[in-house]
Amino acid sequence: MSKEQVNQREDSIIAEVREARDVHAQKFNYDVDAIVADLIEQQERRAAEGGCKLVSFPEDDDDDDTIPFGVTGKKPDQSATESS
């Protein structure tokens, strides 16, 4: 498959996703709060029906969100001079 064919396929997938998103948003008159509430309700319903497994992550109680953990491999309070 050529690069152009791949790009056309990706474009058609993106267009399909955008169309689905727009149809869903229209149902709620583009009210973001209503859209999010519906998506959360759908997610919870599917999880209750066993249709998908939801995972959650522990709350981040660190107030310093300037450097995400994992970007540097060190926690934000570790200096760059410390060795592992």
N, C-alpha and C positions, 0 to 999 in steps of 0.2 A: 504494500500500500504506500503510495507516494505521500510526501509531506503535505501536499495540497489536499489529498483525499482525507488525511487524518485531520487537518484543520477544518475541513468542511463537516466532517463527522462531529468533531468537538463543538463546532458552531451550532449544529443542529441539536445536540444534546443541551447546550447552554440555552438555546432558544426554547426548547421544550420545558426546561426547568423554570425559566423565567415566565413562560405562559402559565404553568401550573401555579406558580407563586402569585401571579397577578389574578388568576381566577379565584384563588383562595382569599386574597386581600379584598377583592370586590365584594365577596360575601359579607364582609365586615365593614364595608364602606371605608376601607383603608385605615381603620382605627387600630393603631399598633397595639394598644392594650388588649383589645378584643381578639386580635390575631394571635398574640402570645398566649392569652388565656385558652384559646381553642387548641393551640398546638400542645400546650401542657396537658390539657384534658385528654387529647388524643393519645399522647405519650403514656399517660397514666392508665388509660383504658387498655391500650395494647399490652402494657406490662402486666396488668391484672388478668388479661386473657391468655397470658403466656406467649404472646406473639413476639416478644423481644425481651432482652435482658438489659435492664438499665443499670448503669454504674454511676457512682458518685465518688467524689474525692473529698477528703477532709477540708474543712474551712481553713483558709490561710489566715492565721492570727498575726502574722508579721505585718506591721504597718509600713515597712519600707518596700514598696513595690517598684522601685526605680530600676533594679537589675533583676530580671527573672532568674531564679535558680536554674541552673543547667546551661545557661548561655556561656558562662565562664567556667562552669564546672565547680565553682565554689559558691558558698553562701555569700550574700552581700556584705556581711560583717567581716569576712576573711580578707586580709590584705593580699595583694598580688605577690608579695615577697615570701609568703608562707609556702613551704614545700609540702607536697603530699607524701 
